[in-house]
Amino acid sequence: MSQKAFLRKVVGCLLIMIMLASLTACGGKPQETTATKPTPAETTKATTAATTTAEPVRDLGGRTIKIGSYNQLIVPQESNPNYAKIMDLLESVQKKYNCKFENVVPEGGLTAFSDLLNTQIAAGNIEYDVFNIHVYRISPHAQILGTIAPIDDYVDLTDPRLDHSMMESSKYKGKIYGFRAAVPENGLFFLFNKKVLSDNGIDPQTLYDLASNGKWTFEKLREYALRCAKDTGDPATSIYGVGFYGWFWTVANYIYANDSSLTVGQDENTKINLDDPKAIEALQFLYNLMYVDKVVSPSTAVWDNDKNLFLNNQMAFYNTYYWHESNLKTFKERLGENLGILPMVKGKEEYEITNTGATSLTYFFNAKSKDIDIIVKAVTEYLTGLRDISYPPDQEFVFADNPSVQTNLDFDENNIKMLRLLNLGKTIYYPVLGEEFRTKVTESGFGLYGGEEPRAWVEANKAMAQQLINDLYSK
């Protein structure tokens, strides 16, 4: 063999060896390594992190987001103990999304704002990017007309510290339209005057024990109201057993407290439920308190009549809403240690405590606003941050645990325990029934305001009530 032929053969062998080595490294046979293989969870985590990093926050290009309401929502009063934290949160969210929140407050108050919104909704031209209003004042018309956006298309609503009961009441065709991050604070509860009870031989501790043991029922309320009521013939000196925050506002709550409901079904299939025996029983209970037992002031329908009687030590029990601490603060300042608190009464012991309210102020988003997906994210992030300032994530999400409530009201252990029961029960908001239903049915107290016997009123008016519901979904 010649020298050139020999060299060609050696070079060829070397090339073959190099190719084989390359194939082995690339998959012919896995190479051994000292690195640990990532688990599926780690791989997912890494992929998610990479995706998050790769997707910068889309901003709004310096736009102003108009938030319509009948009151100021965005910038708190400087007297607010959390003012600095709230302003830091506001600045942070606006910077993150490159936008500015503007609170627009038209003149005329709540009713005027509600009328303005409904006019704009009907015209399909809402002037706000976001607006804050009670659900029943605009729904379901806005969903049907497609003027407000379903927020569950844009944000995760699985956070357990959202007001899910409220958001459920804004649902239409399976989609959520309203957002509320605050702790539910729109249920009814009872205040009682310890002095009035003691003067009539009732130990206030008895009431706390009944509530703690699930025995605070319609029957017990009537029993103690009868024992405390004293008709002197003079409204200035008479003592009343029980009173209400707006007779027409509270009646429906008793239907739910007696394990019933105003309606059954959803959306276009909503049916009136007032002829349910439990609903009739609840209405009859209230009718008896007022017109048979006569433990309710004849002027109970006059706004603030019962509140003033209670504050003047002329009432044993006052059934009202616990909207916010300032409502409680007024009673605490006037009655001091004589103020007692109880949860909403139940129809029977076996029923669950039910916090029922007409609605709470809820945020809605204009479906026609440009970049609505970013607007929803920005505003809901701000609202959730506000909640976490008042109710830090490491504490239980109940009204009684608000640090401001604890500090400002200084309630005794029994009253704090009762406040805790309010949010540990079941929270229900009325279904969306429309403004006309509210004025013709709810605000009449289901006939009680005019002294009509419940069963007769229901028989005479249930068809009308059903038609009002049907009309909501025929637009």
C-alpha positions, 0 to 999 in steps of 0.5 A: 500500500502506498503512503498516500493510500495509507493516510487516506485510510487513517483519515477516513477511520478518524472521521468515522470515529468522530461521527459515531461519537457525535451520534452517541452524544446526540441521542444514540445512547443517553450520556450520563450526567450528574444533573438531576432531572426536573420533576413535572411540577418543577417543569411546570413551575419553570414554564409558568415563570418563563411565561410570566416573565415573557409577558410584560404588563400591558398598560393603558398608555396614560389613559384616564379611567372614569369611574362613575358613582354617586359618592367618592370612592377612590381618594379617601379622607385624610382622616382615614387611619389607612390614608397613607397605605391607600394612597400608596396602593393607588399610586402603585396600581396607576403606575403599573398599568400606566393610567389614572383613576378618576372618580366622577360624581354627578349631582343628585345622589343615588337615585339620580345616578341610577336614572342616569345609568339606566338611560345610558344603558338603554341608549347603549352608550355608558359614559363611564369605563367603570361604575359602582351601583346596586345590582338590582338598579341595573340588572339584568338589562345591562347584561341582556343589552350587552353594555357591561362586560362579564368580568370572569372573562378577564380575572380569576374570581376564585379568591375566597375573600371576595364577596361571592354571594354578591357577585353571584347575584350579578350572574346572568346566563352563567357569567359574573358581571359585578365585582365586589371584594369587600367583606359582606356587610349588608345583612340584618342584625339585632341591637337590644337595649340591656336596660330595657330588658333588665327592667323587665326581668330579663337577664341580657346574658340569656339573649347571648346564650340563645344566639350562641346555641342556635336558639335565637328564633322568631318565637323567642323574639316575640316572647321577649318583645311581649314582655318588654312592650308597655303601651302608656297611651302616650308615644313619648313614654310607651316602650315598644318590643321591636322596631325595624330599619325601614319596615319595607326594607326588612320584610323580605329578610324574614322570608329567607330567615324562615328557610324560604326565598322570594323566587326560585329558578334563574334568569328567564326561568325565575318564578315568584315563590311568595305562596310557599308556606314558609314564606307565608309563615314569615309574613304572618309572624311580622303581621302578628307582631304589628297588628295582633301583639301590637309590640311595634310602633304604629309609626314604624314606617316613618323613616328613623322613627324606630331608630330614634325610639331605640336610642331614647330607651323606648325599644327593646329590640331594633332590627337594622343593617350593619352596613359599616362601623359608623352605623354602630358607632352612633348606637355605642356612643348613645347607649354605652354598655347598655347596647347589646348585639345579636345576629339575625333571628331564625324561623326555627332552631334547625335553620341556619343563621342567614344574613340577607340583604337587598344588595351591596354597591358593586362595580361593573365594567363598560363592555365597549371601553377600549382595552376593557380587559386591562381596565378590569385587571387594574380596577379589581387589583386596586379593590382587592388591595383596599380589602387587604388593607382593612382586612389583612390576609393573615386574619379571618375575613369577618366584620368583627375582625376589622381592626378599625371596628375593634379599636373604635367601638370597643365592644365587650366579648359578648358583642364581638362574639355576636358580630362574628356570628354575622359573617359565619352564617349564610349570606344571601342577596335578593335575586335581581328583580328590578326597580318596579318590583322593588317599588310595587312589592318590596317597598309595600312590605308585601302588603304589611305596610297597609295592614293587609293579611299576608295570605290574602295579599299574596293571592291577590298580587302574585300574578302581578309580581310574576309579570314584573319579573317576566318583563325584565327578561322580555326587553 
